[in-house]
């Protein structure tokens, strides 16, 4: 950082932080209660802004929020940031988004100024009490920064004792701060994590490179309400009209299962997201999962983790997914549901299935004219004890052994990168011991299977690039 920028940084940014940071003296409102007369603090409803009209199925939620929308319309005229010199604006732009998020919690004026910096939310991830919001410049989507937050449940204390402890924690122990999120005061702690260190020597000098990340630890008595305030705060200061790249909801715990459904219902950027990861680990979350999948009409890529002991989870939305990855944890999928899938790529982990269902899937492809389907992979499989004869997989099929004149020895699939919603790295699958079936239009597919795995691979390119270090005699 040049001396001019650094001087401007000290002159404009840090005085702004000191000016806007709230002071917590005895008698002031407690963290977790509103300090603004413009916003209610007892309502559990979500507040929204800059939303497109709700679809019919969400009309009930829309009516519940009508009063809060009216308040936002009244405040919209005062939504412009306060006066900011060009030098200060440039210095604020140099700050990483996590520092800008910290500034936005200092006052309503700094919140508006951060909003004017042209940043937008790109991804959202839950991880068992942790919330990660990824932010990028709307003009340069590749430059992405993670804002990590952890919600810590506070224990209830008598009000007088809580006021005394709050005073000492904020005045003596400086690591505890009071910040305002969506008009509500919260006590938080900023933590720096050193992920790794690299020591190296150059020209006689020893250098250490440290990669660290920041985390905001937010203390609250009401976790669902805090999530709601965080979402509204982030979508306000980092507005992005474009759909999110990716949402990971696998870390949501059962007590907070409704949070994700409400977030998707209220923000169009979430409803139009094309890539989703979700976990169904209890029967209580099944209904919410169905709601989420139905609301996301543009969903194309789905990574789902199912941990149900007896119930088979299946949604009609799975039939319309392009790239489907399901971890079943020995849960089963019926033949009817398997045959209803119309995906490009399908990958099942630890699924219980019948040999007849796999045979029917192959026959369905042979009798169809589907061009987009690429492969069905089941690296870990359990055949249903009622139908566990692997010979049934090839029953009534006209198949041939490997012929090097018809296709290559190794199939080259590209795994889908769900986190970044793009094509990932390629692999090579050895198909020397597989058998081939040919469709009427000349398409060839290879079947590789045993009692514990199954691969059905369609050769759109019969002779792809082969691995260079492959030794053919090792496959004999």
C-alpha positions as CSV (number, residue, x, y, z in Angstrom):
1,X,0.0,0.0,0.0
2,X,1.5,3.3,-1.0
3,X,2.1,6.1,1.5
4,X,-0.6,8.3,0.0
5,X,-3.2,5.6,0.2
6,X,-2.1,4.6,3.7
7,X,-2.2,8.3,4.9
8,X,-5.7,8.6,3.4
9,X,-6.7,5.3,5.0
10,X,-5.7,6.6,8.5
11,X,-7.1,10.0,7.9
12,X,-10.6,9.0,6.7
13,X,-11.4,5.4,7.4
14,X,-10.3,4.8,11.0
15,X,-11.8,8.1,12.2
16,X,-15.0,7.0,10.6
17,X,-14.9,3.7,12.5
18,X,-14.3,5.5,15.8
19,X,-17.0,8.0,15.0
20,X,-19.7,5.5,14.1
21,X,-18.8,2.8,16.7
22,X,-21.5,2.8,19.4
23,X,-20.6,3.2,23.1
24,X,-22.1,0.9,25.6
25,X,-22.5,2.6,29.0
26,X,-24.5,1.4,32.0
27,X,-28.2,2.0,31.4
28,X,-28.0,1.8,27.6
29,X,-30.1,-0.7,25.8
30,X,-28.9,-4.3,26.1
31,X,-27.4,-6.2,23.2
32,X,-30.2,-8.0,21.3
33,X,-32.7,-5.2,21.6
34,X,-33.4,-2.5,19.1
35,X,-32.0,1.0,19.5
36,X,-34.0,2.5,16.6
37,X,-37.6,3.6,16.8
38,X,-38.1,3.0,13.1
39,X,-37.9,-0.8,13.3
40,X,-39.8,-3.2,15.5
41,X,-37.8,-5.6,17.6
42,X,-40.4,-8.0,18.8
43,X,-41.6,-9.2,15.4
44,X,-40.3,-12.5,14.1
45,X,-41.3,-11.7,10.6
46,X,-38.7,-11.2,7.9
47,X,-38.1,-7.8,6.4
48,X,-37.4,-7.6,2.7
49,X,-36.4,-5.0,0.1
50,X,-35.9,-4.7,-3.6
51,X,-37.9,-7.8,-4.2
52,X,-39.8,-8.8,-7.3
53,X,-43.5,-9.8,-6.8
54,X,-44.1,-13.0,-4.9
55,X,-45.3,-16.2,-6.7
56,X,-48.8,-17.3,-5.7
57,X,-47.6,-20.0,-3.3
58,X,-45.8,-17.4,-1.2
59,X,-48.8,-14.9,-1.0
60,X,-49.4,-15.8,2.7
61,X,-45.8,-14.8,3.7
62,X,-46.1,-11.7,1.6
63,X,-49.2,-10.6,3.5
64,X,-47.5,-11.1,6.8
65,X,-44.7,-8.7,5.7
66,X,-46.9,-6.0,4.2
67,X,-46.5,-3.7,7.2
68,X,-42.7,-3.9,7.1
69,X,-42.7,-3.3,3.4
70,X,-44.6,0.0,4.0
71,X,-41.9,1.1,6.4
72,X,-39.2,0.4,3.9
73,X,-41.0,2.5,1.3
74,X,-41.1,5.4,3.7
75,X,-37.4,5.0,4.3
76,X,-36.4,4.5,0.7
77,X,-36.1,8.3,0.0
78,X,-33.4,8.4,2.7
79,X,-31.5,5.4,1.3
80,X,-28.7,7.4,-0.3
81,X,-25.3,7.4,1.5
82,X,-24.2,10.5,3.4
83,X,-21.5,12.8,2.0
84,X,-18.3,11.1,1.3
85,X,-15.2,12.6,-0.2
86,X,-13.7,10.9,-3.3
87,X,-10.6,10.1,-1.3
88,X,-12.6,8.4,1.4
89,X,-14.6,6.5,-1.1
90,X,-11.5,5.2,-2.7
91,X,-10.1,4.2,0.7
92,X,-13.2,2.3,1.6
93,X,-13.1,0.4,-1.7
94,X,-9.6,-0.8,-0.8
95,X,-10.9,-2.5,2.3
96,X,-11.7,-6.2,2.1
97,X,-15.5,-7.0,2.3
98,X,-15.2,-8.4,5.8
99,X,-13.9,-5.0,7.0
100,X,-16.6,-3.3,5.0
101,X,-19.2,-5.5,6.8
102,X,-17.7,-4.5,10.1
103,X,-18.0,-0.8,9.1
104,X,-21.6,-1.3,8.0
105,X,-22.5,-2.4,11.5
106,X,-21.2,0.8,13.1
107,X,-24.1,3.2,12.0
108,X,-26.9,3.5,9.5
109,X,-24.8,6.1,7.6
110,X,-21.8,3.8,7.2
111,X,-24.2,1.0,6.2
112,X,-25.5,3.1,3.3
113,X,-21.9,4.0,2.3
114,X,-20.9,0.3,2.1
115,X,-24.0,-0.3,0.0
116,X,-22.7,2.2,-2.6
117,X,-19.4,0.3,-3.2
118,X,-20.8,-2.0,-5.9
119,X,-20.3,-5.4,-4.1
120,X,-22.8,-8.2,-4.2
121,X,-23.5,-11.6,-2.5
122,X,-22.5,-14.5,-4.7
123,X,-22.8,-17.6,-2.4
124,X,-24.2,-18.6,1.0
125,X,-23.0,-21.6,3.1
126,X,-24.3,-23.0,6.4
127,X,-22.0,-25.2,8.5
128,X,-23.5,-26.2,11.9
129,X,-23.8,-22.8,13.6
130,X,-21.5,-21.1,11.1
131,X,-22.7,-18.9,8.3
132,X,-20.5,-18.0,5.4
133,X,-21.4,-15.3,2.9
134,X,-19.3,-14.9,-0.2
135,X,-19.0,-11.4,-1.7
136,X,-17.6,-10.2,-5.0
137,X,-17.3,-7.0,-7.0
138,X,-20.3,-7.2,-9.4
139,X,-18.0,-6.2,-12.3
140,X,-15.3,-8.8,-11.4
141,X,-17.0,-12.0,-10.2
142,X,-13.7,-13.9,-9.9
143,X,-12.5,-11.7,-7.0
144,X,-14.5,-13.3,-4.2
145,X,-14.1,-12.9,-0.4
146,X,-15.6,-15.0,2.4
147,X,-17.3,-13.4,5.4
148,X,-17.5,-16.0,8.1
149,X,-19.8,-15.7,11.1
150,X,-20.5,-18.0,14.0
151,X,-23.7,-17.7,16.1
152,X,-23.2,-18.5,19.8
153,X,-26.2,-19.1,22.0
154,X,-26.0,-16.9,25.1
155,X,-27.3,-18.1,28.5
156,X,-30.0,-16.1,30.2
157,X,-28.9,-13.9,33.1
158,X,-30.7,-11.5,35.4
159,X,-31.0,-8.1,33.8
160,X,-29.0,-6.1,36.4
161,X,-26.2,-8.7,36.3
162,X,-26.2,-8.7,32.5
163,X,-25.9,-4.9,32.4
164,X,-22.8,-5.0,34.7
165,X,-21.1,-7.8,32.8
166,X,-21.8,-6.0,29.5
167,X,-20.2,-2.9,30.8
168,X,-17.0,-4.6,31.8
169,X,-16.8,-6.8,28.7
170,X,-17.0,-3.8,26.4
171,X,-14.9,-1.4,28.4
172,X,-12.2,-3.6,29.9
173,X,-12.1,-6.6,27.5
174,X,-11.9,-4.8,24.2
175,X,-12.2,-7.9,22.1
176,X,-16.0,-7.8,22.8
177,X,-17.8,-5.2,20.7
178,X,-21.4,-4.0,20.2
179,X,-22.5,-3.8,16.6
180,X,-25.9,-3.1,15.0
181,X,-27.3,-5.7,12.6
182,X,-30.6,-4.7,10.9
183,X,-31.3,-2.2,13.6
184,X,-30.6,-4.6,16.5
185,X,-27.6,-4.4,18.8
186,X,-25.5,-7.6,19.1
187,X,-22.4,-8.3,21.1
188,X,-19.7,-9.8,18.9
189,X,-16.1,-10.8,18.9
190,X,-13.7,-10.6,15.9
191,X,-11.3,-13.5,15.6
192,X,-8.3,-14.1,13.3
193,X,-7.5,-17.6,12.3
194,X,-4.1,-18.5,10.9
195,X,-4.7,-21.3,8.4
196,X,-1.1,-22.0,7.5
197,X,2.4,-20.4,7.5
198,X,5.2,-20.8,5.0
199,X,8.8,-19.9,5.9
200,X,11.2,-19.4,3.1
201,X,14.6,-17.7,2.7
202,X,15.5,-15.3,-0.2
203,X,18.8,-13.4,-0.6
204,X,19.9,-14.1,3.0
205,X,16.6,-12.9,4.5
206,X,13.9,-15.2,6.1
207,X,10.3,-14.4,5.3
208,X,7.1,-15.9,6.7
209,X,3.9,-15.9,4.6
210,X,0.8,-16.2,6.8
211,X,-2.7,-16.9,5.3
212,X,-5.3,-15.8,7.9
213,X,-9.0,-15.4,7.8
214,X,-11.4,-13.4,10.0
215,X,-14.5,-14.6,11.7
216,X,-17.2,-12.7,13.5
217,X,-18.6,-14.5,16.6
218,X,-22.1,-13.2,17.3
219,X,-23.7,-13.8,20.7
220,X,-27.4,-14.1,20.7
221,X,-30.4,-15.4,22.7
222,X,-32.5,-16.0,19.6
223,X,-30.7,-17.8,16.8
224,X,-33.5,-17.8,14.2
225,X,-34.1,-14.1,14.6
226,X,-30.3,-13.4,14.3
227,X,-30.1,-15.3,11.0
228,X,-33.0,-13.2,9.7
229,X,-31.3,-10.0,10.6
230,X,-28.0,-11.2,9.1
231,X,-29.6,-12.0,5.8
232,X,-31.4,-8.7,5.5
233,X,-28.3,-6.8,6.5
234,X,-26.1,-8.6,3.9
235,X,-28.6,-8.4,1.1
236,X,-28.9,-4.7,1.8
237,X,-25.2,-3.7,2.0
238,X,-24.2,-6.2,-0.8
239,X,-27.1,-6.0,-3.2
240,X,-26.8,-8.3,-6.3
241,X,-29.8,-8.6,-8.7
242,X,-28.1,-11.6,-10.3
243,X,-29.0,-15.1,-8.9
244,X,-26.6,-16.6,-6.4
245,X,-24.0,-19.0,-7.8
246,X,-24.4,-21.6,-5.1
247,X,-26.2,-22.3,-1.8
248,X,-25.0,-24.9,0.7
249,X,-27.7,-25.7,3.3
250,X,-26.2,-28.9,4.6
251,X,-25.2,-27.4,7.9
252,X,-28.6,-26.3,9.1
253,X,-29.6,-28.0,12.3
254,X,-33.2,-29.4,12.9
255,X,-34.2,-26.6,15.3
256,X,-33.5,-24.0,12.6
257,X,-34.9,-26.0,9.6
258,X,-37.4,-23.2,8.7
259,X,-34.6,-20.6,8.2
260,X,-33.6,-21.8,4.8
261,X,-37.1,-22.1,3.5
262,X,-38.0,-18.5,4.6
263,X,-34.7,-17.1,3.2
264,X,-35.4,-18.7,-0.2
265,X,-39.0,-17.6,-0.2
266,X,-38.1,-13.9,0.4
267,X,-35.1,-13.4,-1.8
268,X,-35.4,-13.8,-5.5
269,X,-31.6,-14.2,-5.8
270,X,-32.0,-17.4,-3.8
271,X,-35.0,-18.7,-5.6
272,X,-33.2,-18.4,-8.9
273,X,-30.0,-20.0,-7.8
274,X,-29.1,-22.9,-10.1
275,X,-26.9,-24.9,-7.8
276,X,-27.8,-26.3,-4.3
277,X,-26.4,-28.6,-1.7
278,X,-28.9,-29.8,1.0
279,X,-28.9,-32.5,3.7
280,X,-32.0,-34.4,4.9
281,X,-30.9,-35.9,8.2
282,X,-34.3,-36.2,10.0
283,X,-37.9,-36.7,9.2
284,X,-38.7,-33.2,10.5
285,X,-36.7,-31.7,7.6
286,X,-38.4,-33.7,4.8
287,X,-41.3,-31.2,4.4
288,X,-39.0,-28.2,4.4
289,X,-36.8,-29.9,1.8
290,X,-39.8,-30.4,-0.5
291,X,-40.7,-26.7,-0.1
292,X,-37.2,-25.6,-0.9
293,X,-36.9,-27.7,-4.0
294,X,-40.3,-26.6,-5.3
295,X,-39.5,-22.9,-4.8
296,X,-36.3,-23.1,-6.7
297,X,-37.7,-23.4,-10.2
298,X,-34.4,-22.7,-12.0
299,X,-32.4,-25.3,-10.1
300,X,-30.2,-27.3,-12.4
301,X,-27.5,-28.9,-10.2
302,X,-28.2,-30.6,-6.9
303,X,-26.0,-32.2,-4.3
304,X,-28.1,-34.0,-1.6
305,X,-27.2,-35.9,1.5
306,X,-29.9,-38.3,2.7
307,X,-29.7,-39.9,6.2
308,X,-33.1,-41.4,6.7
309,X,-33.3,-44.9,8.2
310,X,-36.6,-46.1,6.6
311,X,-38.3,-43.5,4.5
312,X,-37.3,-43.1,0.9
313,X,-36.9,-39.4,0.0
314,X,-37.7,-38.5,-3.6
315,X,-39.0,-35.2,-5.1
316,X,-40.3,-34.7,-8.7
317,X,-37.7,-31.9,-8.9
318,X,-34.9,-34.5,-9.0
319,X,-36.2,-35.6,-12.4
320,X,-35.4,-32.2,-13.9
321,X,-31.9,-31.8,-12.6
322,X,-28.9,-31.7,-15.0
323,X,-26.2,-32.9,-12.6
324,X,-27.4,-34.9,-9.6
325,X,-25.2,-36.2,-6.8
326,X,-26.9,-38.1,-4.0
327,X,-25.4,-39.7,-0.9
328,X,-27.9,-42.2,0.4
329,X,-26.1,-43.7,3.4
330,X,-27.7,-47.1,2.6
331,X,-31.1,-45.5,2.0
332,X,-32.9,-47.0,-1.0
333,X,-34.3,-45.8,-4.3
334,X,-37.1,-47.6,-6.0
335,X,-37.1,-48.7,-9.6
336,X,-39.9,-46.3,-10.5
337,X,-38.0,-43.3,-9.1
338,X,-34.8,-44.3,-10.8
339,X,-36.5,-44.6,-14.2
340,X,-38.1,-41.2,-13.8
341,X,-34.7,-39.4,-13.7
342,X,-33.9,-37.3,-16.8
343,X,-30.5,-36.0,-16.0
344,X,-27.2,-35.5,-17.7
345,X,-25.1,-37.0,-15.0
346,X,-26.2,-39.1,-12.0
347,X,-24.0,-40.2,-9.1
348,X,-25.2,-42.2,-6.2
349,X,-23.2,-43.0,-3.1
350,X,-24.0,-45.9,-0.7
351,X,-27.4,-46.6,-2.2
352,X,-29.5,-49.7,-1.8
353,X,-31.0,-50.8,-5.1
354,X,-32.2,-53.9,-6.9
355,X,-30.5,-55.6,-9.8
356,X,-33.7,-55.5,-11.8
357,X,-33.9,-51.7,-11.5
358,X,-30.4,-51.3,-13.0
359,X,-31.4,-53.7,-15.8
360,X,-34.5,-51.6,-16.5
361,X,-32.5,-48.4,-16.5
362,X,-30.2,-49.8,-19.3
363,X,-33.2,-51.0,-21.3
364,X,-34.8,-47.6,-21.0
365,X,-31.8,-45.9,-22.5
366,X,-31.6,-48.4,-25.3
367,X,-35.2,-47.8,-26.2
368,X,-34.9,-44.0,-26.1
369,X,-33.4,-41.3,-28.2
370,X,-32.0,-39.3,-25.3
371,X,-28.8,-37.4,-26.3
372,X,-28.0,-35.5,-23.2
373,X,-27.4,-38.4,-20.8
374,X,-23.7,-39.1,-20.1
375,X,-23.4,-41.5,-17.2
376,X,-24.8,-43.2,-14.1
377,X,-22.2,-43.9,-11.4
378,X,-22.7,-45.8,-8.2
379,X,-19.2,-46.2,-6.7
380,X,-20.6,-47.8,-3.5
381,X,-23.7,-50.0,-3.9
382,X,-25.7,-52.5,-1.8
383,X,-28.0,-54.8,-3.8
384,X,-31.3,-55.3,-2.2
385,X,-31.4,-58.8,-0.5
386,X,-34.7,-59.5,-2.3
387,X,-33.1,-58.9,-5.7
388,X,-29.3,-59.3,-5.3
389,X,-28.3,-61.5,-8.2
390,X,-25.8,-59.4,-10.3
391,X,-26.5,-61.6,-13.4
392,X,-29.9,-59.9,-13.6
393,X,-28.2,-56.6,-14.5
394,X,-27.4,-58.0,-18.0
395,X,-30.6,-60.0,-18.4
396,X,-32.0,-60.0,-22.0
397,X,-29.3,-57.6,-23.2
398,X,-27.3,-58.0,-26.4
399,X,-23.8,-57.0,-25.3
400,X,-20.2,-57.4,-26.6
401,X,-16.8,-57.6,-25.0
402,X,-14.3,-54.7,-25.3
403,X,-13.2,-54.0,-28.8
404,X,-10.4,-51.5,-29.2
405,X,-11.6,-50.6,-32.7
406,X,-15.0,-49.5,-31.3
407,X,-13.9,-47.4,-28.4
408,X,-11.0,-46.4,-26.1
409,X,-10.1,-48.3,-23.0
410,X,-10.6,-45.4,-20.6
411,X,-13.7,-43.4,-20.2
412,X,-13.1,-39.7,-19.4
413,X,-15.9,-38.1,-17.3
414,X,-15.9,-34.5,-15.9
415,X,-17.2,-34.2,-12.4
416,X,-19.4,-31.3,-11.7
417,X,-18.0,-28.7,-9.2
418,X,-21.0,-27.8,-7.1
419,X,-19.3,-25.2,-5.0
420,X,-18.5,-23.0,-8.0
421,X,-21.3,-24.4,-10.2
422,X,-19.0,-25.3,-13.1
423,X,-17.4,-28.3,-14.8
424,X,-14.7,-29.7,-12.5
425,X,-11.7,-31.9,-13.1
426,X,-11.8,-35.0,-15.3
427,X,-11.0,-38.5,-14.3
428,X,-10.3,-41.8,-16.1
429,X,-12.4,-44.9,-15.6
430,X,-10.9,-48.2,-16.7
431,X,-13.4,-49.9,-19.0
432,X,-11.3,-52.8,-20.3
433,X,-13.3,-55.3,-18.4
434,X,-16.7,-53.7,-19.2
435,X,-19.2,-54.9,-21.7
436,X,-20.8,-52.7,-24.4
437,X,-24.4,-52.2,-25.6
438,X,-25.3,-50.4,-28.8
439,X,-28.4,-48.3,-29.4
440,X,-30.3,-48.2,-32.8
441,X,-28.8,-44.7,-33.5
442,X,-25.2,-46.1,-33.1
443,X,-24.5,-44.8,-29.6
444,X,-22.4,-47.1,-27.5
445,X,-22.6,-47.4,-23.7
446,X,-20.3,-49.5,-21.4
447,X,-21.4,-51.4,-18.3
448,X,-18.9,-52.0,-15.5
449,X,-20.3,-53.7,-12.4
450,X,-19.9,-56.1,-9.5
451,X,-21.9,-56.7,-6.4
452,X,-20.6,-53.5,-4.8
453,X,-20.4,-50.9,-7.7
454,X,-22.1,-50.1,-11.0
455,X,-21.1,-47.8,-13.9
456,X,-23.2,-47.1,-17.0
457,X,-21.2,-44.8,-19.3
458,X,-22.3,-43.4,-22.7
459,X,-19.5,-42.7,-25.2
460,X,-20.2,-39.3,-26.8
461,X,-16.6,-39.3,-27.8
462,X,-15.4,-42.9,-28.4
463,X,-11.7,-42.1,-28.4
464,X,-11.1,-39.4,-25.7
465,X,-7.6,-38.5,-24.4
466,X,-6.1,-41.5,-22.6
467,X,-3.9,-41.4,-19.4
468,X,-0.2,-41.1,-20.3
469,X,1.2,-43.3,-17.5
470,X,-1.2,-46.2,-18.1
471,X,0.5,-49.6,-18.4
472,X,-1.8,-51.9,-20.3
473,X,-0.4,-55.2,-19.1
474,X,-1.3,-54.3,-15.5
475,X,-5.0,-54.7,-16.4
476,X,-4.7,-58.3,-17.5
